[in-house]
Amino acid sequence: MTDEMHRYLKDEYGIVIDSTSSPDFAYNELLTDASVVSSLLRHQQEQMENCHPVVAGTLFAKRYSVLFMGLLDAFNRFDCLVIPRLNSGGIRCIEDGCMEFVIHKYDVFSSQNGHDTNEAWVRWLTSHLTPLLTKVSDETKAKLSHMYSLISHNLFQIDLQMEQSEPEHADEYRQNLHTLIDDGVKSANPLNMTFKLIDNGTESYYVRKNCCLAYLKQNRDRSSCCGTCPLLHN
């Protein structure tokens, strides 16, 4: 990993790759101890004015999608995919339920090895993302399928933005997206979804399958929904 990529991930996505940084909540505890997940979510609820647990759980997934957006962006921009090791690093809490992602150790897979990269990625999803979101779902009763869809949608969104800004690399970027959403040889990929594309001539975007529920923190004011929310496209 280059210093440039290191700085970019930190500045743009809050992804901190530093073996000296200590997270507030370590992955090796979050993935094995439901009480640690409970503590994290209670802390985030308090930051969000004690919102309903389902809202906190759903927004956890939306905020966690920033990690995935950063990894795809870096995959496109720097031609390598960072796949964190299972039990290293963790989550650092910042304001309003947002997070930084601390990665202590990592593997870098070249995009030239697409099949191997896809397999390693799907194994990481199976051993990291699924257990983490399952614990969040158990704690908050947020729907697991909704949480997956929020992460998958933001992968589609960042891909679309980069394809539009650099059309000469569109095919490459689209292939990198599929590395992250296609099923593995032995395991299904929970992020393997499709979304409705809106193209009104001035902008293009994918409509979410599920609302992130953030508008419930704003007295149910739908005008506060993001432009990709399905509540605005019924």
Secondary structure, DSSP 8 states (H G I E B T S, - for coil): --HHHHHHHHHHH-EEE-TT---SEEHHHHTT-HHHHHHHHHHHHHHTTS--HHHHHHHHHHHHHHHHHHHHHHHHHHSEEEEE-TTS-EEEE-GGG-EEEEESSEEEEETT-HHHHHHHHHHHIIIIIHHHHHHHHHHH---HHHHHHHHHHHHHHHHHHHHHH-GGGHHHHHHHHHHHHS--SSS--TT----EEEE-SS-EEEE-SS---GGGGGTT-GGGS-TT-GGG--
